[in-house]
């Protein structure tokens, strides 16, 4: 039998790293406090969340550019910019860091029962989340194989398979998670009372 070789192509890259190497506890404490104040202040967002984010709160429908008016979130944006530049380099994109700009930035507070079903972020190029508070038992983020709709009659994979149709990641507080905006993802229902707090964002090409 002649030599054979199986090659991997069309990889889907997901980036995960700590925001900083030190000082994350203080940064997250400040962010958690400001997130609580924004939730209490944002009455339109509370109404929007009641219909679209049952049980939890998100500023997505009311205050989705927090980096534009809050110095706390603008500082976070500058720190995330560095990670976005590294991710774009790993993706081998022919762009410079100044061509990638954060356009949207909003917060998510998820108590027990709150969930975010599968979705994508249209017209963005990079999307991601910074994790402020991830208590023990907090919901992971689930990514779906982008080829899933093309597999048609593909057989089921073995239970121990490395390649899976869905990948569940459990980031820690202080982690930045980045992915290409076309990649479908969800956050399953929370099963704990403690709040899972995160900051989500999109980057566009200038």
Secondary structure, DSSP 8 states (H G I E B T S, - for coil): ---------S----EEEES-SS-HHHHHHHHHHHHHHHHHH-HHHHHHHHHHSTTSEESTTT--BHHHH-HHHHHHHHHHHHHHHHHHHHTT-S--GGGEEEEEEEEEEE-TT--EEEE--TT-SEEEEEEEE--TT---EEEE-TTGGG-TT-----TT-SS-SEEEE---TTEEEEEETTS-EEE----SSS-EEEEEEEEEE-
